[in-house]
Amino acid sequence: MDMPRKHDTTKRTKKRTPPVRASRKGKSIRKKPALSGVAPIPRIPPWNIRISRFNPLLDFHPRTHDYTISPREGESLLDLLLRIKHTQDGSLTFRGSCGYGGCGTCGIKVHGKPLLACVTQVTDVVDARGGLDIQPLHDTIIKDLVVDEQEFFQKLLTVKPWIVPRKNDERRMHRMGINDVQKMGKTPQCILCGICDASAENQKKGDIGPSAFVKAYRYIHDIRDGNRGRLASLRGAFPISYSLSAANECPREIGPGDRIRELEGEMKKGMEKRTAPMESDKNNQTKRIR
Amino acid sequence: MRSISHDILIIGAGLAGQRAAIEARQLGMNVGIVSKVHPVRSHSVAAAGGINAAIGKGDDWKAHFRDTVYGSDFLGDQDAIEFLCKDAPRRIMEMESWGVVFSRTPKGDIAQRPFGGQKIPRTCYASDRTGHMLLHTTYDQLMKVHPIIYPEYYALSLIIEGGRCHGAVLWDIEKGGLVTARASATLLATGGYGRAFSVTSNARICTGDGLALAFNAGLPLEDMEMVQFHPSGMYGKGFLVSEASRGEGAFLLNGKDERFMKKYAPQTMELASRDVIARAIETEILQGRGAGKKKDHVWLDLRHLGEKTIEERIPEIRKTVHEQLGIDCTKERIPILPTAHYSMGGIPTDTRTRVVVDERNTPVPGLFAAGEVACVSVHGANRLGGNSLLETLVFGRIAGMEMSEYVRGIKTKTPIDTKRFTDHADQRIQLLLQNIKGEKSHAVHEELQHTMMEDCGIFRHRAGLSRALRTQKELEKKSLSLHVEDKSPCFNTNLLEALETQNMVAYARAIIESALARTESRGSHYRTDYPQRDDARWMKHTMAVRNGNGTRIFYKPVVVNGYAPEARHY
């Protein structure tokens, strides 16, 4: 980021609510200044945003473009990208939808680290000189920051991510204890954003990615699933070629790497999932509804 | 030009579209699903609080029916509501058997929480990410039946010839270029139009494109004036703070720290219906009892619930509020404001999801609609929380079945000339791509959003609505020649924004004119110049249809079957 620092021409907007936020790194929930009230305009240099660009019709390789923009507190990366698109360069292309980490659309790399743009505050990732380096999530680029997701979704299918009913009767409700639900951990919360897959470097073509393992974990530990061969079918996927600690990167804190390790352990123990009786397996598995 | 052909074409791959696809695939149909985003990115993920079904002890569908009709301010069609409520327990059991991880009671049954406007805890939930769980589980089931999915294709127009729908003209977003999609049956499941308002809980994709497809094809739109404002949107952001918070017992406080809902809904307090609470919040602010320095919001107080309950029942609220506002809701109050959330109105359909064109329910053969884009109408003038997810599943499934039956009934396929439609779509795209002057789409979009929010928001009156109509007419002219900076055909989101803006501006006319015509206050439609509900004159659905450059308004009777209108108090 050695480009000369230009002075921003856009007017520095007056403080809007919600105002200044201290850096919010770390897990602990910290207090921020009261929402109402006028905060002082922060004296920070304009941000220099370096964004990787690629137009399939013009470029052979991705190139970079630098944007200078006035800082705005309380802005997410997705908001920043939108602001650049709407005020400076309409052709800048990226994905983004819900804005609060629900849909998993806006995965990008910032300073080489994969993250969701909408739940990342710019002030948390911008470096001391106001520089920011934004790249697409992985190498299969369609345009600018938009990547091809086809392979990602194709990989999910390798673990057959759907329940195989044990008793095919939709009018019955399974009884599930709280422990049964907890067996799945946070895996049902996966939003398929692909951050873990992008973090797991050295992934070979054909490897089952971390998010596919998360799906597998979710159904293996679902007591309602009737596919007993699920765990065994993953045998060929081990040992894993990519770094499991890197694969732990997850905006939902599911810990895909740890889940893969658990699956490997379970397989090694030869622990078929339904050898031990479940909490709710007391002759009363289902309850008829009307 | 590329062309594709399927028995059934589904436009929109949210919960309703996916559910319909599964049903149709199971019935052996050749299904193509078109969506402008990948199916799991659909906005159904954002539904948080839950899904209603009378499966609890002491509850039955009749109670659910009465609450829904009462909540709709008697504008809902009661035959449709009856069907919805009767089918609800079956759909919940189905989703459970598909693997949705519902929250459970200590006994192991599906847990239910209280929700606004309902007398009994009836809302099944998966902590506060119910929509996400339902959508992802449904997507898994969808993968099992192998439909053909076209992710990132955008529908430009419907092919309607001889009063029959034959498919749609699509734009391939990734590669650029038009695609003719032929189908015997077409389903619109494109969702709502929250993005037409400046403060909204909706995602950027919620631009109501399906409504424009129908409106531009000369089909009517029903009850467009009925726009739901959710009481609790994050102040300054608009993101949703789920109704689950109030279901679990959160308080609403004004600037004087009073639980002001006691003035507006003494019996149900924070669990009144959404229209009532949204108006109460606005009234408090307008009368100077807002919170904060500017007195322009109110508080949602969760502190008394305790960290354990919050972490267990509504963890997403805590996470999102912290991420977006930097607030810890276990220790601080959340500043909130009403936010545009849901469109009760939409494309009129009968209870079998067939799109209809007049007061006698004459269907358009081959065209179906389900989910938020449709107006069956089960929500009438105000939707109850937890009924929208239910609607997508109940009517999504019906759409799948009806379309399959319809396709089977077709003896011969009539060859039609699609050139007229593709030429028109091509012209629209080329005009935008070749234009080197004109306004930027997002400027027009923002102006529309502000107009709609200011003059067609929670409180409406004739002067404001007339002003909105004038602005809309100007914007409609501007929207014809928007300036798209990006001239590349590939993944041109700039072009997409322009197309979406054109769509929004087009059906905004229907919203404003419908609101202008309804001279009463009912549910979410509140006219300060006509503050009373008027059953004698207005127990009818508004239908707005394009008529040359103007709009023609006509009316359709409400189906009342067993529950006559009465005064509504919470």
Interface residues (C-beta under 8 A of the other chain):
Chain A: R16 T17 P18 R21 R24 I29 R30 K31 K32 L35 S36 G37 N55 P56 L57 G74 S76 K85 H86 D89 G90 S91 T93 F94 R95 G96 S97 C98 G99 Y100 G101 G102 C103 G104 T105 V119 I142 K143 D144 V146 E149 F153 L156 L157 P161 W162 I163 P165 N168 D169 E170 R171 R172 M173 H174 R175 M176 G177 I178 D180 V181 M184 P188 Q189 C190 I191 L192 K215 Y219 D222 R224 D225 S280 K287 I289 R290
Chain B: V37 H38 V40 R41 S42 H43 V45 A46 I55 P89 R90 M93 E94 E96 S97 W98 G99 V101 S103 R104 P106 K107 G108 D109 I110 A126 R129 H132 M133 H136 D140 Q141 M143 K144 P151 E174 A203 R204 I205 Y235 G236 F239 A291 G292 K293 K294 K319 T320 H322 E323 Q324 L325 G326 I327 D328 T330 K331 E332 P335 K440 H442 V484 E485 D486 K487 S488 P489 C490 F491 N492 T493 N494
